[in-house]
Amino acid sequence: MEALNVESLPQRVVDEDGAVHEIFALPTDAASLEALLRELFAEHWHEITFGPIIQGAAWEMRAAAPPEKIKMFDGYLTVTFGVPHFHICIGEHKGPHNNRVSPELAHHRRTGRAELYRRLSRAGTPVSWGLRLFNGKGEQQITILLPNPFLHPETDKILKVPDWSRLALWDHLRSRWLGLAAPDPFDRSGTGFRHD
């Protein structure tokens, strides 16, 4: 695994839709990504929502049970929930022995950027928290939405009073992957959930 604390200070970026995100870069080596994804899906499967979120589509999936299997093969991490499963290329990928992929295609498929992020409201306060992976051409592979203090854990209905305990996983990931031990008061500065 690469060293932790890749980038402890966030970088502000503006997405195509005008949303401001603060992003914290993460290591992209296969061992680090496998450890991070294994932890999220094996230990926190019941807390997270996942899928690609791209312009024109948002796949917000939740698992009904823990994964039956998480394994690596040819650079792909596979997470299996019975029949439903997904594959994500996080490591060295060569393809089948009788039909190797080109180095260019292998680079395109593999995670090239990984980041923890918090989306900011128009007021400039955090409104959602997550993890995003992008392939070698900058296309989104997956977003993992972390528990949100403004949303009910089972229904996603907006809460009248924020439940700040729902930032525990975010705080844990910041500590483990960015070396930021103390919770950030900024994360608890928002007043409600809005998609501005």
N, C-alpha and C positions, 0 to 999 in steps of 0.2 A: 504494500500500500504506500501511496505517496504521503508525505508529511501533512499533518493537519494544519489548519489556519492558512489555507491557500490565500484567502483575501478576507480579512476581518472587517474591513470597512466596505459598506455597500456602494455600488455604482448605480446611479439613477439613469434609467433608460425610458424612452417613450415608445410604446408599441404603435403599430400602424393605426390602431383605433383611438390613439391619443391617451391611453391609460399609462400612468406613470408607475413603474415598478422599481423597487430597490432590489438589486440582485447581489448575491454573495457567491462568487465563483467557488466551485468545488473541484477536486481532482477528477480526472477522467480516465485514470488507469483502471483496467478491468477488476483488479482486486478491490479497490476502493468502491467502485460502483456496485460490484456484487455484494459487498458487505452492507452497503447502505440499502440497496433494494431488498436483500434478504431480511434485514431487520424490519423494514417497513411492511413487507408482505407477510412475514412469518409472525411478527410480534404485534403489529398494529393494523392488521388487515381489517379489523372491525371499526377502526377510526378514520380510515382514509377513503377518499374518492379518487378515482384514477381514470385516465384515458387521454387521448390527444385533445387539445383545445387549440383549434386553428381558426382562421377567418372562415366563417361559414359553417362551422361544426364544433360542437362541444360534446364529447363523450364522457359523461360523468357517471362512471360505473362504481358499484360497491359490491364487495364479495359477501355472499350469504354465509360462508364458512371459511375457515383457514385453508390455505392452499394445501393440496394433497402432496405436491411435489414442487421443489424449486431446484433446477439443475442448470449447469453450463454445458454447452456443446458447440464447438466450432465458433466460439466468440459470442454466441447467443445465450442469454439467460432466458429460461422458460419458466413461467409461473403457471401451474396447472391447478384449476379449481374443478376437478372432475373432468367433464368434457370441455367446458370453457377454459381457455388458456390464452396466453400471449407470449410472444418471443420478442426480445429486444437485443439488438447487437451492441454489446458493450466491450467486446474484446477482439482479439485477433481472429479474423474470419478468412477462411480459405475456400470454402465451398466443398462439394463432393470430390473425392479422389479422382474421378473420371471427368470432372468438369469444373476445374478450378476457376474462381472469379479473378478478374483483373485486379491489380493493386488499386486502381482508381475506383472500381466499384466497391471493393472492401473498405476503402477510406470513406466513401459516400455513406455506406451502411452503418459504420461504427460511430458511437457517441463521440462527438468532437467538443461538446460544451455541456457542462452540468452546472446547475445553479439552484441554490435556495433563493426564494424571492418573497417579497411582500408587495402586494398591490396597494396603491394609495388612492384614497378618495380625492375628489376635487378640493376638499379642505386640507389635503396633504397628510392625512392620518391613515394608518394601515387599515385595510378592510378585508384582505384575505392573504393567506400564507401558503406556500407550497414549495415543490421541487419540480424543476423542468429539465429534461434532457433533449438535446438537439444532435442530429447526426452530423457527419463531416461536411455537408453542404448547408448547414444551418436550418434544416427542416426539423420541426418538432417531432420527437419520438413519443414522448409521454409527458403528461403533467400529473403530479400527485398533489391533490388538494389536502391540506392538513386540517385538523379540527379547527373550526372557526368559532370564536367566542360570541359572535353575533347571531349564530344559527343554531337551531335545535339539533341535537346529534342524530335524531332518527327521522325527522320530517323536513329538515332544512328550512323550517319556518323561522322568520326573523323573531329573535327574542326581544322582549321589552327592556330587559336588563342584561348587559353582557355577562357571560360566564367566563371570566379570565382564566379559570383552571383549564379551559380547553386549549390554552397555549402551551401546555406542558410538553407536548411532543415537539413543537417548534423550539421551545427553550432547550430541550434535550439535544436536538439536531444542531442548533447553534453552538452549544457547548462542545459536543463531540467533534463536529466537522470544522468549526471555525475557531475553536479555542476560546469562545466567549462565555465564561462561566456564569455571569450574572444575567438574569433576565433584563431585557432592554425596556425601560419605562415607556419609550416611544411606541412599542407594540400595544400598550394598554392606554393609548391616548385617544383612540377613536370613540365615537359616540353611537355608532350604528352601522348597519350593513347597507350599502348602496352600490350599484353598478353605475358609476357616472360616465 
